[in-house]
């Protein structure tokens, strides 16, 4: 029997990057792109690489271009770390795994390193495959923590829970990472919201702005832990914006989140250095009256507009003129639980 699993891309609608700092966020699962895993029994444990894990190149220039687009690391290390972390978790829970080995194959079409959560999608897909293969149950509330630990504890990559929560729960999710909640329960409070109450959205990304999650972003963690007043205030502000957006969406006033999205980016720009290319991604949509903010940590943006198809066509044309690609989000409906 072959086990097939998937995790889709995501865009942070509002509140990011406060998910790693006891804040609040809203995120949407995007079925426009996804990472798929096939897992089946085999004599040995095997991880099959794909073209993104290539080790042969036509020339030095070809290697340089590959590293520029994909970084130094493919997905194999993510998969190895996921398997290792899964094994550790099962031992810690006193679970004895069946004496069976497996082969894992993966594919993904999530744009690389542009803040659409491609790495965590691969990890989530593999974790789902392993729990299914060995018939292990991990509660949805705790699964994002385990998925995040693959990067933070095994690979030493800074990460927050937002990506993993939305890829586990799917749909549209409001997440509250209140410090007391996290310390008492070990996870945030997660609420699914209706996609029907969202305003018209678009996502645009630029592959030349790719930057891996292993690259530090403006030293925010150190500044937060040093209790820098501006950073602490910004995290509170991000959380407030997410709460206000949640209240509007629940009340059917989704169009009112537009100024909150703009405020989210402006607050981020006040405490972080924004590259010229990433600022251009934001300003391109704003010139047409759209509200625009980062979908993640840079390389992709999510925008809210009035729903006018002609306006969207003009926005799309301007993004294409700077080499970016625009798509309309198709929100992945959550699986019934």
Buried (B, 14 or more C-beta within 10 A) or exposed (E): EEBBBBBBBBBBBBBBBBBBBBBBBBBBBBBBBBBBBBBBEEEEEEBEBEEBBEEEEEEEEEBEEBEEBBBEBBBBBBBBBBBEBBBBBBEEEEEEBEEEEBBBBBBBEBBBBBBBBBBBBBBBBBBBBBBBBBEBEBEEBBBBBBBBBBBBEBBEBBBBBBBBBBBBBBBBBBBBBBEEBBEEEEBBBBBEBEBEBBBBBBBBBBBEBBBEBBEEBBEBBEBBEEEBEEBBEBBBBBBBBBBBBBEBBBEEEBBBBBEBBBBBBEBBBEBBEBEEBBEBBBEBBBEBEBBBBBBBBBBBBBBBBEEEEEBBEEBBEBBEEEEBBBEEBBBBEBEEE
